[in-house]
Amino acid sequence: MQPIRNIAIIAHVDHGKTTLVDHLLKQSGLFRENEEVEDRMMDSMDLERERGITIAAKNASFVYKDIKVNIVDTPGHSDFGGEVERILDMVDGAILLVDASEGPLPQTRFVLSKALKKDIKILVCVNKIDRPDSRINEVLDEVFDLFIDLEATDEQTDFETIYAIAKDGIAVNDPADKDKGESLQILLDWIVENFPAPKVDIEAPLQLLVANIDYNNFVGRLAIGRIRQGKIKVGDQIMVAEENGTKNVKVTALFSYRGNQQVPIDELSAGDIAVVAGFEDIHIGDTLTDPNNPQIMERLKVDEPTVGVMMSVNDSPFAGLEGKQVTSRKIKERLDKELLYNVALRVEDTEKTDTWKVLGRGELQISVLLEQMRREGFEVLVSKPQVIFKTENGQKMEPIETAIIDVEDAYVGAVTEKLGKRKGIMTGMTTKGSGRTRLEFNIPARGLIGYRSEFLTDTRGTGLLNTHFHGYEAYKGDISGRNTGSIIADRKGKATGYALDTLGDRGRLFITPGVEVYMGMVIGEANKGIDLNVNVCKEKKLSNVRASGSDDAIKLAPVKPLTIEQSLEWISDSELVEITPQNVRVRCREMDPNKRKQNKKQ
């Protein structure tokens, strides 16, 4: 049997995990010399490539010095933490990647705490050591402090360190040698020599916990997981232990990983990561085991969702004009499909048959789902995100986030003032030198809704804001919402440059001339805290004294269309986001301006 190592790469978002995995695969001899290999091949989803973040965990493998290495690239963003927790269940070792300038950040703490609890061997890899602002020694001290802070054992705190420039595919033992490094050989050797081999019993009854799910057009649903004990081969009769019972199935196909591709195989043994086919229905957390001697494992648990939105069928005047998937049945099918893959997401039915409550770990996770649905041809309406409250001993509790903020010294005052108004409490402040300061706040999750875009404006785009879930605490009191009004179209038609020009000093516009609008559609943000109902289809009266070319002189401020995330952050409780394959619009819940007035009075 071939020796195996199962490892994960864990880190905060944007610290270089996917880039490092790419270079490990390339340098392990997996590809022919003349084979074309795309960059960031592990980020296979379009959204991952566009945003430069990993959304779903991916498996890959390579053989180095006759040892098979199964490697998992995990997401770094806290909203996809459900992915990380499942994946750590499949590995015996983890490379903790830390940026040589930014040091450990909130998600570093989150993934490291999960890894330490599972007693996984950790190798610390300090990446981006070529950055001009790198501070390698301080970062190592911060990593050590983090291990102590997370109550790591003496053995765990005695970690080894390797230094890397992942984008160049270089690893060294001493950062002073960074210019002499030529490859990742030091890291590859460390992986096969120092990470433990899985402790397994091949003769015991089969036991495999399903940690991920995939789909294959030829063989259907696939269960992915690590074989804890025993072996599995094509044609075997196995038992599936589900949440509410068991059933027997036949293994119709079996796959293993070669690079990031799944390749068919006849048999796999304990310690390896298997991809199993033969199910009509399979869920994350199910156990595959021997029907004659079932060994059922404890189901995977992930942290509870903290944010929710109401999603409903699009009923605007433009409904059905741009999307193909517009019925409540299609939307419900799509949400049910998402639940199969995404353990951190929940969907609840409401009193209305065409409305659902979608709960997730954060705004980003929900907006990624909405962006995927939009690209698949769906049209939906979505409400403003609301946090999920709990009641404990008769007291109202709310989710609290730890926000770690990196800003230039000049913006510390503005950020502190804004977060103070949102019930944030400062828990730490450190000056990093180089004109930047790191602030730590504990702040209600609802205080962060709508703050990110404001934060980027306040810090001129130079600030870094990272958050992770801290826990539930007693309700902190009311937080004032948006203090600006909306500019709302009062009729259906096509917006004109002349009408938009007259609105230029009343606020910020979301649309450009020629855009189709309808009554109740929000076309901009008013400067003052009152809503304006305006005619944006008004044309200039033609008269014989009209100067030729005067219309060419209209110069409107450039408009950046709202993204799904920005729209969800910006809207008030009385507004909805209309999402279609071609447009993201903001609209009022109640289209008729007279009814809106009556509702406000009531």
KOLFI-783920 format. One record per residue (C-alpha): residue in one letter; x, y, z. Coordinates in steps of 0.02 Angstrom, whole numbers, padded with zeros to 5 digits, always signed. Example, Ala and Ser with C-alpha at 12.3 -4.5 7.8 and 13.67 -1.06 7.14 Angstrom:
A+00615-00225+00390
S+00684-00053+00357
# end
This chain:
M+00000+00000+00000
Q+00064+00173-00048
P+00106+00285+00102
I-00008+00438+00118
R-00007+00613+00194
N-00169+00711+00214
I-00142+00898+00238
A-00239+01062+00227
I-00181+01238+00192
I-00265+01360+00312
A-00250+01548+00324
H-00338+01716+00324
V-00413+01776+00161
D-00284+01835+00031
H-00130+01766+00119
G-00084+01656-00031
K-00158+01482-00001
T-00220+01447-00178
T-00060+01514-00257
L+00046+01402-00144
V-00058+01246-00186
D-00038+01283-00372
H+00152+01289-00357
L+00158+01132-00249
L+00061+01037-00383
K+00171+01104-00523
Q+00337+01070-00434
S+00289+00896-00375
G+00310+00833-00554
L+00123+00812-00580
F+00124+00892-00753
R+00230+00861-00907
E+00358+00997-00941
N+00268+01057-01097
E+00093+01045-01022
E-00004+01208-01011
V-00069+01240-00836
E-00179+01389-00792
D-00143+01498-00641
R-00249+01474-00483
M-00316+01312-00556
M-00390+01267-00385
D-00511+01415-00396
S-00624+01333-00524
M-00781+01439-00498
D-00798+01598-00604
L-00840+01698-00447
E-00682+01638-00361
R-00574+01695-00507
E-00660+01865-00518
R-00655+01904-00332
G-00485+01824-00300
I-00554+01725-00152
T-00585+01541-00121
I-00769+01505-00088
A-00777+01314-00086
A-00644+01196-00019
K-00555+01094-00155
N-00460+00929-00150
A-00305+00886-00249
S-00163+00762-00236
F+00013+00733-00299
V+00148+00601-00276
Y+00317+00657-00208
K+00458+00535-00167
D+00334+00390-00190
I+00218+00462-00056
K+00042+00515-00104
V-00003+00687-00033
N-00188+00731-00023
I-00200+00920-00005
V-00352+01029+00028
D-00363+01215-00012
T-00484+01296+00111
P-00577+01463+00102
G-00502+01606+00204
H-00658+01712+00224
S-00755+01691+00387
D-00922+01681+00294
F-00865+01514+00221
G-00803+01446+00388
G-00922+01298+00372
E-00809+01234+00232
V-00652+01243+00343
E-00727+01147+00488
R-00777+00999+00378
I-00610+00992+00289
L-00504+00986+00447
D-00594+00825+00487
M-00508+00743+00336
V-00325+00788+00373
D-00183+00749+00496
G-00079+00904+00465
A-00101+01086+00413
I+00010+01221+00341
L-00037+01384+00428
L+00001+01524+00305
V+00032+01698+00375
D+00067+01860+00280
A+00240+01930+00325
S+00168+02105+00342
E-00013+02085+00400
G+00025+01945+00524
P-00113+01836+00598
L-00288+01908+00566
P-00463+01856+00627
Q-00483+01708+00510
T-00306+01647+00555
R-00369+01637+00734
F-00529+01548+00682
V-00447+01413+00574
L-00302+01387+00695
S-00419+01365+00845
K-00516+01231+00748
A-00353+01143+00698
L-00283+01145+00876
K-00446+01073+00945
K-00431+00927+00822
D-00247+00907+00875
I-00182+00925+00697
K+00006+00949+00674
I+00042+01127+00617
L+00183+01196+00509
V+00190+01386+00508
C+00235+01459+00339
V+00270+01647+00333
N+00225+01701+00156
K+00263+01859+00054
I+00433+01884+00138
D+00482+01992-00013
R+00357+02127+00035
P+00445+02294+00067
D+00344+02316+00228
S+00374+02138+00292
R+00407+02123+00480
I+00449+01940+00495
N+00509+01932+00677
E+00360+02029+00746
V+00240+01920+00645
L+00320+01762+00717
D+00298+01834+00893
E+00116+01871+00853
V+00090+01692+00790
F+00169+01623+00950
D+00057+01737+01056
L-00093+01674+00957
F-00048+01492+00997
I-00034+01537+01183
D-00196+01637+01175
L-00286+01485+01100
E-00221+01376+01245
A-00112+01267+01134
T-00015+01128+01220
D+00175+01141+01243
E+00197+01019+01100
Q+00085+01123+00985
T+00174+01288+01027
D+00341+01209+00980
F+00301+01233+00795
E+00426+01240+00653
T+00431+01382+00526
I+00467+01393+00340
Y+00474+01556+00242
A+00400+01573+00068
I+00365+01683-00082
A+00216+01582-00147
K+00190+01682-00307
D+00369+01639-00360
G+00359+01460-00297
I+00504+01481-00174
A+00527+01417+00005
V+00680+01442+00119
N+00729+01398+00297
D+00800+01572+00332
P+00720+01733+00266
A+00895+01804+00237
D+00914+01673+00097
K+00759+01731+00002
D+00862+01780-00151
K+00947+01609-00155
G+00783+01509-00152
E+00743+01418-00313
S+00594+01305-00276
L+00474+01236-00144
Q+00582+01081-00117
I+00611+01123+00067
L+00423+01130+00094
L+00388+00972-00007
D+00522+00877+00092
W+00448+00939+00257
I+00273+00881+00207
V+00325+00701+00172
E+00455+00687+00312
N+00369+00774+00459
F+00180+00770+00437
P+00111+00609+00515
A+00043+00468+00409
P-00140+00427+00447
K-00161+00300+00588
V-00274+00168+00511
D-00335-00011+00521
I-00366-00082+00347
E-00440-00245+00414
A-00575-00159+00520
P-00754-00131+00453
L-00774+00014+00329
Q-00798+00186+00404
L-00806+00347+00302
L-00882+00515+00356
V-00950+00617+00208
A-00865+00788+00219
N-00907+00854+00046
I-01025+00820-00099
D-01001+00832-00286
Y-01097+00787-00444
N-01043+00693-00599
N-01149+00694-00759
F-01115+00508-00789
V-01129+00429-00616
G-01234+00558-00522
R-01209+00609-00340
L-01035+00589-00264
A-00986+00575-00080
I-00812+00638-00035
G-00727+00592+00127
R-00579+00510+00209
I-00584+00323+00239
R-00560+00306+00428
Q-00542+00117+00428
G-00567-00032+00313
K-00570-00024+00124
I-00696+00010-00013
K-00707-00057-00191
V-00822-00044-00341
G-00971-00164-00323
D-00969-00167-00131
Q-01135-00165-00037
I-01119-00029+00096
M-01234+00052+00225
V-01270+00241+00228
A-01310+00305+00403
E-01416+00462+00376
E-01480+00586+00503
N-01644+00490+00523
G-01607+00308+00481
T-01502+00195+00371
K-01509+00121+00195
N-01402+00000+00094
V-01326+00048-00074
K-01205-00026-00202
V-01044+00067-00246
T-01060+00097-00435
A-00899+00196-00459
L-00748+00252-00359
F-00629+00395-00391
S-00466+00459-00318
Y-00380+00627-00346
R-00236+00655-00466
G-00194+00839-00465
N-00363+00925-00454
Q-00446+00794-00567
Q-00548+00644-00509
V-00483+00481-00588
P-00576+00312-00583
I-00502+00177-00471
D-00556+00001-00420
E-00513+00002-00234
L-00458+00123-00097
S-00397+00089+00080
A-00405+00176+00248
G-00311+00342+00258
D-00349+00394+00079
I-00480+00520+00021
A-00615+00433-00080
V-00748+00496-00201
V-00891+00369-00199
A-01039+00353-00321
G-01199+00250-00310
F-01321+00363-00216
E-01485+00443-00264
D-01473+00548-00108
I-01324+00583+00006
H-01290+00721+00132
I-01138+00797+00216
G-01118+00714+00386
D-01183+00542+00332
T-01074+00390+00373
L-01032+00254+00243
T-01002+00091+00336
D-01008-00099+00331
P-01190-00161+00335
N-01138-00319+00432
N-01043-00224+00566
P-01099-00040+00560
Q-00979+00087+00639
I-01076+00251+00635
M-00980+00413+00666
E-01041+00571+00751
R-01116+00695+00626
L-01018+00852+00581
K-01071+01009+00672
V-01038+01187+00611
D-01068+01357+00692
E-01245+01424+00679
P-01293+01559+00551
T-01301+01738+00616
V-01380+01837+00471
G-01538+01811+00370
V-01631+01886+00221
M-01806+01859+00152
M-01801+01798-00029
S-01957+01800-00137
V-02020+01786-00316
N-01994+01946-00418
D-02159+02041-00436
S-02095+02206-00508
P-02164+02280-00672
F-02009+02209-00760
A-02029+02033-00688
G-01993+01893-00810
L-01916+02005-00944
E-01733+01960-00909
G-01729+01792-00820
K-01783+01616-00866
Q-01800+01546-00689
V-01938+01652-00612
T-02064+01533-00529
S-02071+01492-00343
R-02047+01306-00384
K-01883+01339-00477
I-01816+01453-00338
K-01860+01326-00203
E-01773+01186-00302
R-01617+01294-00318
L-01613+01333-00131
D-01637+01148-00088
K-01491+01105-00205
E-01381+01235-00117
L-01418+01157+00053
L-01343+00991-00006
Y-01172+01071-00029
N-01175+01215+00095
V-01186+01156+00275
A-01172+01334+00346
L-01332+01389+00257
R-01513+01366+00316
V-01676+01394+00222
E-01842+01412+00315
D-02017+01419+00241
T-02128+01568+00284
E-02318+01594+00289
K-02309+01647+00105
T-02278+01507-00020
D-02168+01619-00130
T-02054+01685+00010
W-01912+01600+00105
K-01797+01650+00246
V-01615+01617+00196
L-01493+01614+00343
G-01304+01616+00328
R-01141+01661+00415
G-01129+01836+00340
E-01179+01955+00202
L-01041+01893+00086
Q-01099+01712+00093
I-01278+01764+00050
S-01224+01885-00088
V-01115+01748-00168
L-01267+01633-00174
L-01371+01773-00252
E-01235+01809-00382
Q-01228+01624-00428
M-01418+01617-00446
R-01419+01775-00552
R-01293+01697-00672
E-01401+01541-00684
G-01548+01646-00749
F-01646+01674-00587
E-01747+01829-00540
V-01776+01861-00354
L-01820+01997-00230
V-01715+02008-00071
S-01742+02107+00090
K-01614+02197+00198
P-01506+02073+00298
Q-01562+02053+00479
V-01464+01973+00620
I-01532+01821+00711
F-01574+01856+00893
K-01586+01724+01030
T-01674+01723+01199
E-01579+01652+01348
N-01655+01654+01524
G-01783+01780+01465
Q-01649+01899+01400
K-01630+01953+01218
M-01459+01903+01150
E-01376+01958+00988
P-01223+01900+00888
I-01063+01999+00919
E-00919+02008+00794
T-00737+02046+00829
A-00681+02174+00700
I-00494+02196+00669
I-00457+02355+00572
D-00295+02410+00492
V-00294+02595+00444
E-00178+02740+00412
D-00155+02843+00571
A-00250+02991+00496
Y-00414+02892+00487
V-00413+02817+00663
G-00527+02956+00731
A-00658+02938+00594
V-00666+02748+00610
T-00674+02751+00801
E-00815+02880+00798
K-00920+02781+00671
L-00899+02615+00762
G-00939+02698+00929
K-01106+02755+00858
R-01138+02575+00804
K-01113+02512+00983
G-00935+02451+00951
I-00818+02437+01102
M-00630+02454+01072
T-00534+02308+01147
G-00361+02344+01077
M-00255+02471+00983
T-00076+02445+00922
T+00032+02559+00818
K+00120+02460+00682
G+00246+02594+00635
S+00246+02636+00448
G+00104+02759+00483
R-00030+02625+00514
T-00130+02574+00667
R-00223+02413+00708
L-00387+02431+00803
E-00490+02291+00881
F-00675+02310+00918
N-00814+02199+00983
I-00969+02258+00891
P-01147+02193+00865
A-01161+02103+00696
R-01305+02221+00648
G-01188+02370+00676
L-01077+02304+00533
I-01221+02288+00408
G-01200+02433+00288
Y-01034+02489+00363
R-00907+02414+00242
S-00939+02534+00098
E-00940+02681+00221
F-00775+02618+00293
L-00692+02615+00121
T-00752+02793+00089
D-00691+02853+00260
T-00518+02776+00235
R-00503+02825+00050
G-00497+02640+00005
T-00337+02608+00106
G-00415+02525+00260
L-00428+02338+00294
L-00580+02273+00390
N-00588+02091+00446
T-00716+02012+00561
H-00752+01846+00644
F-00892+01783+00755
H-00860+01819+00939
G-01018+01748+01021
Y-01189+01800+01084
E-01207+01941+01212
A-01352+02039+01287
Y-01441+02158+01165
K-01343+02321+01155
G-01488+02440+01115
D-01548+02527+00958
I-01426+02577+00820
S-01476+02721+00706
G-01489+02669+00523
R-01455+02762+00362
N-01482+02950+00382
T-01510+02987+00197
G-01669+02967+00095
S-01704+02888-00074
I-01736+02968-00244
I-01883+02869-00316
A-01953+02866-00493
D-02138+02914-00497
R-02181+02837-00668
K-02130+02705-00794
G-02021+02756-00942
K-01844+02792-00999
A-01730+02906-00896
T-01669+03061-00990
G-01506+03156-00972
Y-01604+03319-00951
A-01704+03253-00802
L-01552+03173-00719
D-01452+03334-00741
T-01582+03431-00640
L-01564+03304-00498
G-01374+03313-00491
D-01368+03425-00335
R-01508+03330-00243
G-01402+03175-00211
R-01304+03030-00286
L-01379+02941-00437
F-01379+02753-00469
I-01432+02758-00653
T-01378+02836-00819
P-01483+02911-00962
G-01578+02782-01064
V-01609+02663-00919
E-01788+02595-00908
V-01871+02639-00742
Y-02039+02604-00659
M-02145+02685-00523
G-02068+02645-00354
M-01893+02607-00420
V-01754+02690-00319
I-01640+02785-00439
G-01526+02873-00314
E-01483+02923-00136
A-01550+03092-00076
N-01435+03211+00019
K-01565+03240+00155
G-01658+03114+00260
I-01820+03125+00160
D-01877+03025+00008
L-01899+03119-00156
N-02026+03061-00287
V-01963+03127-00455
N-01999+03116-00641
V-01837+03053-00721
C-01919+03032-00892
K-01949+03220-00914
E-01888+03288-01081
K-01836+03467-01122
K-01977+03567-01201
L-01939+03602-01384
S-01951+03789-01424
N-01892+03897-01567
V-01766+03988-01456
R-01674+03828-01414
A-01488+03844-01439
S-01419+03704-01547
G-01297+03594-01455
S-01346+03651-01280
D-01402+03474-01236
D-01228+03412-01278
A-01164+03519-01134
I-01251+03410-01004
K-01112+03329-00902
L-01172+03202-00775
A-01062+03136-00634
P-01001+02959-00675
V-01114+02822-00603
K-01048+02658-00536
P-01188+02527-00540
L-01230+02453-00370
T-01171+02275-00340
I-01277+02149-00245
E-01173+02174-00087
Q-01180+02363-00095
S-01368+02358-00124
L-01399+02242+00023
E-01292+02355+00133
W-01376+02515+00075
I-01563+02478+00075
S-01681+02517+00219
D-01815+02401+00290
S-01946+02477+00174
E-01846+02433+00017
L-01799+02275-00079
V-01661+02226-00200
E-01723+02159-00367
I-01593+02040-00439
T-01603+01981-00620
P-01472+01909-00740
Q-01445+02082-00818
N-01480+02207-00678
V-01473+02240-00492
R-01608+02368-00448
V-01667+02442-00283
R-01856+02468-00264
C-01984+02513-00131
R-02086+02372-00054
E-02241+02477-00089
M-02235+02547-00266
D-02377+02674-00250
P-02316+02840-00173
N-02488+02877-00097
K-02495+02707-00010
R-02315+02733+00052
K-02371+02897+00134
Q-02519+02811+00218
N-02408+02669+00280
K-02285+02795+00356
K-02426+02885+00447
Q-02490+02721+00516
# end
